[in-house]
Amino acid sequence: LKTKVYETRSENLEELQEKIVNVLNSITLDFLTNVIETFYVHLRHCQVVEGHQFEHLI
């Protein structure tokens, strides 16, 4: 999201705020669903290893 907001330089604060609102409004349900599912996968890995490092399992 940050990449989309800062793709082009904003001339002023209002323009930057507008870009942020537009990017936030463009977030789809599919995107949010994917984020939540990925979070739960990471959470399950964390539980399996009892809080230890698990990045190598993903």
Secondary structure as a PSIPRED ss2 file (coil, helix, strand):
# PSIPRED VFORMAT (PSIPRED V4.0)

   1 L C   1.000  0.000  0.000
   2 K H   0.000  1.000  0.000
   3 T H   0.000  1.000  0.000
   4 K H   0.000  1.000  0.000
   5 V H   0.000  1.000  0.000
   6 Y C   1.000  0.000  0.000
   7 E C   1.000  0.000  0.000
   8 T C   1.000  0.000  0.000
   9 R C   1.000  0.000  0.000
  10 S C   1.000  0.000  0.000
  11 E C   1.000  0.000  0.000
  12 N C   1.000  0.000  0.000
  13 L H   0.000  1.000  0.000
  14 E H   0.000  1.000  0.000
  15 E H   0.000  1.000  0.000
  16 L H   0.000  1.000  0.000
  17 Q H   0.000  1.000  0.000
  18 E H   0.000  1.000  0.000
  19 K H   0.000  1.000  0.000
  20 I H   0.000  1.000  0.000
  21 V H   0.000  1.000  0.000
  22 N H   0.000  1.000  0.000
  23 V H   0.000  1.000  0.000
  24 L H   0.000  1.000  0.000
  25 N H   0.000  1.000  0.000
  26 S C   1.000  0.000  0.000
  27 I C   1.000  0.000  0.000
  28 T C   1.000  0.000  0.000
  29 L H   0.000  1.000  0.000
  30 D H   0.000  1.000  0.000
  31 F H   0.000  1.000  0.000
  32 L H   0.000  1.000  0.000
  33 T H   0.000  1.000  0.000
  34 N H   0.000  1.000  0.000
  35 V H   0.000  1.000  0.000
  36 I H   0.000  1.000  0.000
  37 E H   0.000  1.000  0.000
  38 T H   0.000  1.000  0.000
  39 F H   0.000  1.000  0.000
  40 Y H   0.000  1.000  0.000
  41 V H   0.000  1.000  0.000
  42 H H   0.000  1.000  0.000
  43 L H   0.000  1.000  0.000
  44 R H   0.000  1.000  0.000
  45 H H   0.000  1.000  0.000
  46 C H   0.000  1.000  0.000
  47 Q H   0.000  1.000  0.000
  48 V H   0.000  1.000  0.000
  49 V C   1.000  0.000  0.000
  50 E C   1.000  0.000  0.000
  51 G C   1.000  0.000  0.000
  52 H C   1.000  0.000  0.000
  53 Q C   1.000  0.000  0.000
  54 F C   1.000  0.000  0.000
  55 E H   0.000  1.000  0.000
  56 H H   0.000  1.000  0.000
  57 L H   0.000  1.000  0.000
  58 I C   1.000  0.000  0.000
